[in-house]
């Protein structure tokens, strides 16, 4: 009947349930084996549990990186953007070309001296991230470079959203100051770093340094005034640990369950858009 009508599961069940018991499972198997229905039917997309990578437990332990293109200004045409997984603290550098040598230069001269060696860097599979010089350099520091799943833009979601935020704040500063985007980049990054996040309720700056950015407005934060210096340092360390726990909670851990029955070697249909 299905080969003649291509009815759905419920229609076939309704047709036969008065005569046959447990027909639902049988009908579902029949539909799953029909290539015509798989090719033509609009799939009902159900939101599934999203998995993630290993959790970052300290700042700049895991970093997501990407190049984003901006209007050419003198020698500069790209931004190399790096986002910390734990704190969401962002670093962005104007560069002339999107190349592997540029990535290595920024890591060695800017990132590692400031934050230490990064355990894991993840990115898309662009040629500037997959070249031999990237692999050889990261091996020297025992840094693991992970690549995102093709056709799965959510893998790069953290840095892609940050690219949009940077461009939005750059546009606002350029409109207000009439300066170019290279000069507007530092204040734009400051605004992003010091803005409280909706998921944690605190800013990346505060999570990284253990205290809020001083805008010149009186706000409560630990001060060394009337305290012994050692007590201040201990209090600062305690607060930083508490703040980073919030960043740990909102990360997406890896899944410990399988979301499908597909195994290596199985034949599947690929949707052409």
MOGI-V956359 format. One record per run of one state. SS is the DSSP state (~ for helix, > for strand, _ for the rest). FROM is the first residue (numbers start at 1). LEN is the number of residues. If there is no record, write none. Layout:
# MOGI-V956359
SS|FROM|LEN + SS|FROM|LEN
This chain:
# MOGI-V956359
_|1|1 + ~|2|4 + _|6|3 + ~|9|8 + _|17|6 + ~|23|10 + _|33|2 + ~|35|6 + _|41|21 + >|62|12 + _|74|2 + >|76|9 + _|85|5 + >|90|6 + _|96|4 + ~|100|16 + _|116|4 + >|120|4 + _|124|3 + ~|127|4 + _|131|1 + ~|132|9 + _|141|3 + >|144|4 + _|148|5 + ~|153|25 + _|178|3 + ~|181|14 + _|195|1 + >|196|1 + _|197|6 + >|203|1 + ~|204|6 + _|210|19 + ~|229|21 + _|250|24
